[in-house]
Amino acid sequence: MTASLEQLRRCHFAVDLGAARTRVWVRGAGLVVDQPSVAAVNTKTGALIAVGEFAEKMKGRTPDYIRVARPVSGGTVVDIDMAQRMLRHLLGDKVRRTLRRKPRLRAAACTPHDADPLAQRATIETLVGLGARRVELVDTLIAAAVGCGLPVEEPEATMIMVCGAAATQLAVLSLGSIVTAERIPVGGEAVDHAIVQHLRHQHELMLPSQAVRPLQLALSANGPNAPGPALTEIHGRDVATGLARSVQVDTAAVRMAIETPLTAVLDGVGKVLRSCPPDLVADVADRGIMMVGGSALLPGLDQMLRQATGVPVHIAERPDVCAVQGLGYMLEGRIEPRILNPLAN
């Protein structure tokens, strides 16, 4: 599934269609799009009303005739037409005119490690609809490893964890290839859902997922093992009366609530390490695990990994853009392949 570096160097732009955000890298211009993967549509006329950040703000606040849609789910395009329309508006007229001038326009795209042929085809058709004559697919794990500066071409183990909105992908890389990998259907959305359910059961408070952000910030500020309870004020709707209400939430209790979905991630790490050769496990124990993806900054996740595995855990400098950055580096020829020539007899 992963294209060669020679094929990628002939590409003109790269796309990372994530469940949470869409990012586009244009060769020579860098990262030109970094917006939420959301589009708002008028169901009466079919017209596209808004995309990106403005469309995300409309979620849960629209009249009946406006639908806020996510054309990408779990790294897979589920609505090709909507994804194409969203990308056209996110790119803008200037960038699209620049790309149209390219002879035999080529594109590169990230796909999850276990993406089936149908999911790969949906990604290809989405970019072909934008004018691409050829689309090269790259495994998200390899692209993210390149983007955060890991020496993927070396004969040493490199373990990477891509923490997405809908899923978490884990892999051990060596000599530019995946030795073993695992995909866990737990991501940032599962953690948000756990927080919402905790507030509903413990405080009888209903709130949209956007209101989870203040709690996550409080958890990050206090750290995973903050001494003593810390309170955060949350506004929502009372389950019984339906009226607006504010509660003081104990962040220590919320921290315990989000440990349940994160346990599945820890199990996935153990499964990947158990299926690795001993020499590679020794490399991982020495070099640690690199966390990338928008959900890599979930409060306490890195500390839980350190305690459960006993190996160092690092978070990339810009974890959210590592995948598209890796594609961009490969497009621009910044990565040199390791050539393995057969020995002459």
C-alpha positions in Angstrom: 0.0 0.0 0.0 2.9 2.4 0.7 4.2 4.1 -2.4 8.0 4.3 -3.1 9.9 7.5 -2.4 10.5 7.8 -6.2 6.8 7.8 -6.8 6.1 10.3 -4.1 8.7 12.8 -5.4 6.6 13.1 -8.5 3.5 14.1 -6.5 2.5 17.8 -6.3 0.4 17.8 -3.1 -0.4 15.6 -0.2 -3.6 15.2 1.8 -4.2 13.8 5.3 -8.0 13.2 5.6 -8.5 12.6 9.3 -11.7 12.1 11.2 -11.1 15.3 13.1 -9.1 17.5 10.8 -8.1 17.7 7.2 -4.6 18.8 6.3 -3.1 19.6 2.8 0.5 20.1 2.0 1.5 21.6 -1.4 5.0 21.0 -2.6 6.9 24.3 -2.4 4.3 26.0 -0.3 4.1 23.7 2.8 1.0 23.2 4.9 -1.8 25.3 3.3 -4.8 23.7 5.0 -5.4 22.6 8.6 -9.1 22.7 9.3 -11.7 20.5 10.9 -13.2 17.8 8.6 -16.7 19.3 8.8 -19.2 20.6 6.3 -22.6 22.3 6.7 -25.2 21.7 4.0 -28.6 23.2 3.3 -30.8 20.1 3.0 -33.5 22.0 1.0 -31.2 23.2 -1.8 -28.1 21.0 -1.4 -25.9 24.0 -1.2 -22.7 24.0 0.9 -23.0 26.6 3.6 -19.7 26.4 5.5 -16.7 24.1 5.9 -13.9 23.8 8.5 -13.9 25.8 11.7 -17.0 27.8 11.0 -19.0 24.6 10.2 -17.7 23.0 13.4 -19.0 25.9 15.4 -22.5 25.3 13.9 -22.7 21.7 15.2 -25.7 21.4 17.6 -26.8 25.0 16.9 -28.5 24.7 13.4 -32.1 24.8 12.3 -33.7 21.7 10.9 -32.8 22.5 7.3 -29.1 22.7 7.9 -27.1 19.4 8.4 -23.6 19.4 9.8 -21.8 16.4 8.3 -18.4 14.7 8.7 -17.5 13.1 5.4 -14.5 11.2 7.0 -14.9 8.7 9.7 -12.0 6.7 11.3 -9.6 7.8 8.5 -12.0 6.5 5.8 -14.0 8.6 3.4 -17.6 7.8 3.9 -19.1 10.4 1.6 -16.9 11.0 -1.5 -19.0 13.8 -3.0 -19.1 15.8 0.3 -15.4 15.2 0.9 -14.6 16.6 -2.6 -16.7 19.7 -2.0 -15.2 20.3 1.4 -11.7 20.0 0.0 -12.4 22.4 -2.9 -13.6 25.1 -0.5 -10.7 24.5 2.0 -8.1 24.8 -0.7 -9.6 28.0 -2.1 -9.5 29.3 -5.7 -5.8 30.4 -5.6 -4.4 27.0 -4.6 -6.7 25.1 -7.0 -5.6 27.3 -9.9 -2.0 26.7 -9.0 -2.6 22.9 -8.9 -4.6 22.9 -12.2 -1.5 24.3 -14.0 0.5 21.2 -13.2 0.8 18.7 -16.0 -0.5 15.3 -15.0 -1.3 16.4 -11.5 -0.3 13.7 -8.9 -1.4 13.5 -5.3 -0.4 11.5 -2.2 -2.7 10.6 0.7 -2.5 8.9 4.1 -4.5 5.8 4.8 -4.8 3.7 8.0 -2.7 0.7 8.3 -5.5 -1.8 8.1 -7.6 0.1 5.4 -9.4 -2.3 3.1 -9.4 -1.9 -0.7 -12.8 -0.2 -0.6 -11.6 2.4 1.8 -8.4 3.0 -0.3 -10.6 3.3 -3.4 -12.7 6.0 -1.7 -9.6 8.0 -0.9 -8.4 7.7 -4.4 -11.7 8.7 -6.0 -11.9 11.8 -3.6 -8.6 13.1 -4.9 -9.3 12.1 -8.5 -12.4 14.3 -8.3 -10.1 17.2 -7.5 -8.2 16.7 -10.7 -5.4 14.3 -9.7 -4.4 12.0 -12.5 -2.7 9.6 -10.1 -2.9 9.1 -6.4 -0.2 7.4 -4.3 -1.2 5.9 -0.9 1.1 6.0 2.1 0.6 4.2 5.4 -0.3 6.8 8.1 2.2 5.1 10.5 5.1 5.5 8.2 4.2 9.1 7.2 3.9 10.1 10.8 7.2 8.5 11.7 8.9 10.4 9.0 7.2 13.6 10.0 8.4 13.5 13.6 12.0 12.8 12.6 12.3 9.1 13.5 15.1 7.2 11.7 12.7 4.8 10.0 15.2 3.7 7.4 17.7 2.4 10.0 18.0 -1.3 11.0 16.8 -0.4 14.5 13.3 -0.6 16.0 11.2 2.5 16.1 7.8 2.4 17.9 5.2 4.9 17.0 1.7 5.5 18.3 -0.7 7.6 16.1 -3.4 8.8 18.4 -6.4 9.9 16.3 -9.9 11.0 17.0 -11.5 7.7 16.2 -8.7 5.1 16.6 -5.2 4.6 17.9 -2.6 2.9 15.6 0.6 1.3 16.9 3.5 0.0 15.0 7.2 -1.1 15.3 9.2 0.0 12.3 12.5 -1.1 11.0 14.3 -0.7 7.7 11.5 1.5 6.4 8.8 -1.1 6.8 6.3 -2.1 9.4 7.3 -5.1 11.4 4.1 -5.4 13.4 1.2 -3.1 13.9 -2.1 -2.9 15.7 -5.2 -0.7 15.5 -7.3 0.0 18.5 -10.8 1.6 18.0 -10.2 4.0 20.8 -9.3 7.7 20.3 -10.0 11.2 21.4 -13.8 10.8 20.7 -14.0 7.8 23.1 -12.4 9.8 25.8 -14.8 12.7 25.2 -17.7 10.2 25.3 -16.5 8.8 28.6 -16.4 12.3 30.2 -19.9 13.1 28.9 -21.3 9.8 30.3 -19.5 10.5 33.7 -21.2 13.9 34.0 -24.5 12.5 33.0 -24.4 9.7 35.6 -22.7 11.4 38.5 -24.1 15.0 38.1 -27.2 14.4 36.0 -25.9 17.0 33.5 -26.1 16.8 29.7 -23.5 18.7 27.7 -22.2 18.7 24.1 -18.8 17.4 23.3 -17.5 20.9 22.8 -18.0 21.6 26.5 -15.5 18.8 27.3 -12.6 21.1 26.4 -12.4 23.0 29.7 -12.2 19.7 31.6 -9.4 18.4 29.4 -7.4 21.6 29.9 -7.9 21.3 33.7 -6.7 17.7 33.6 -3.6 18.7 31.5 -2.8 21.5 33.9 -3.1 19.4 37.0 -1.2 16.4 35.6 -2.1 12.7 35.9 -1.4 12.5 39.6 -2.2 15.9 41.0 -2.3 16.0 44.8 -5.8 16.8 46.2 -9.0 17.4 44.2 -9.3 20.3 41.8 -12.7 21.6 40.8 -13.7 22.9 37.3 -17.0 24.6 36.6 -19.0 23.1 33.7 -22.2 24.5 32.2 -24.8 22.1 30.8 -28.5 21.1 30.8 -30.1 19.3 33.7 -31.3 15.8 32.8 -34.5 16.0 34.8 -35.7 19.6 34.3 -34.0 20.5 31.0 -32.9 23.8 32.4 -29.4 25.3 32.3 -27.3 24.4 35.3 -23.6 24.7 36.4 -21.8 22.2 38.5 -18.3 22.0 40.1 -16.7 18.9 38.7 -13.9 17.0 40.5 -11.2 16.5 38.0 -9.7 13.6 39.9 -13.0 11.7 39.4 -13.0 12.6 35.7 -9.4 11.3 35.4 -10.5 8.0 36.8 -13.4 7.9 34.3 -11.2 8.3 31.2 -8.8 5.5 32.4 -11.3 2.9 31.2 -11.1 3.6 27.4 -7.3 4.3 27.7 -6.8 0.8 29.1 -7.5 -0.6 25.7 -4.6 1.4 24.3 -2.3 -0.1 26.9 -3.4 -3.6 25.9 -2.6 -2.8 22.3 0.9 -1.7 23.2 1.5 -5.0 25.0 0.2 -7.0 22.1 2.5 -5.2 19.6 5.5 -5.7 21.9 4.7 -9.4 22.4 4.7 -10.0 18.7 8.0 -8.3 18.1 11.4 -10.1 17.9 13.4 -9.8 21.1 16.1 -7.6 19.5 13.5 -5.1 18.4 11.9 -5.1 21.8 15.3 -4.2 23.3 15.6 -1.3 20.9 12.1 -0.1 21.9 13.1 -0.3 25.6 16.1 1.9 24.9 14.6 4.4 22.5 11.0 4.5 23.8 7.6 5.1 22.2 6.9 8.2 20.1 3.4 9.6 20.4 1.9 11.6 17.5 -1.6 12.6 16.4 -4.1 15.2 17.8 -5.1 13.0 20.7 -1.5 12.4 21.8 -2.0 15.3 24.3 -4.8 13.6 26.1 -4.1 14.2 29.8 -2.3 11.4 31.6 -1.9 9.1 28.5 1.9 9.4 28.3 2.2 8.8 32.1 0.0 5.7 31.9 2.1 4.3 29.1 5.4 4.9 31.1 3.9 3.1 34.2 2.4 0.2 32.2 5.4 -0.5 29.9 8.4 0.7 31.8 9.9 2.3 28.6 10.4 6.0 27.8 7.5 7.8 26.2 7.9 10.9 24.0 5.4 13.3 22.5 6.4 14.9 19.1 6.9 18.6 19.0 3.9 19.1 16.8 2.0 15.8 17.1 -1.1 16.9 15.2 0.6 17.6 11.9 3.3 14.8 11.8 1.5 12.6 9.2 1.0 15.3 6.6 4.4 16.8 7.4 6.0 13.4 6.7 4.2 13.2 3.4 5.5 16.7 2.6 9.0 15.8 3.4 8.8 12.7 1.1 7.3 14.9 -1.7 10.1 17.4 -1.5 12.8 14.8 -1.4 14.1 15.4 2.1 14.2 11.7 2.9 16.8 9.5 1.3 16.1 5.8 1.0 18.5 3.2 2.3 19.5 1.1 -0.8 20.0 -2.5 -0.1 21.9 -4.0 -3.0 22.4 -7.8 -3.2 25.9 -8.9 -2.6 27.8 -10.1 -5.6 28.9 -13.8 -5.6 
